[in-house]
């Protein structure tokens, strides 16, 4: 990471607190936690606990002393009607045309992130032509939104089915090929 770069981590209650502790132990400074409130969460059919309707995003820098990271506060405010840039984002799970499916109409990835979530992350914490790195690309939503928002990106994904879905997604939307390795 460049000295003024930021990192975003997304996780559920199963792992986000451990990840946050590890980051702090490594010297990272957490700037914010963002609560993604899913307006259409998956129901808990067993009825043995609360329905999980949130995920947490941690936004951090490498060191507490770093002050010149990108934060586009006016854009952050726009997510709340131009008022404060608050840390609770109400965004539905991706459904309909946004949800990538295979030939059998099955979800390609069980935790595909909605475009709006990544749009907010990218718009609030990067500038045009910045480079965004996603080491666990899944279905490529980060790269997809980076391209739409005039950012450069690097993605890594080891699952061949996901890589194929990313390539198809980019060919369909942008008429461009990605290089697979």
Secondary structure, 3 states (H helix, E strand, C coil): CCCCCEEEEEECCCCHHHHHHHHHHCCCEEEEEEEEECCCCCCCCCCCCCCCCEEEEEEEECCCCCCCCCCCHHHHHHCCCCCCCCCEEECCCCCHHHCCECCCCCECCCCCCCHHHHHHHHHHHCCCCCEEEECCCCCCHHHHHHHHCCCEEEECCCCHHHHHHHHHHHHHHHCCCCCCC
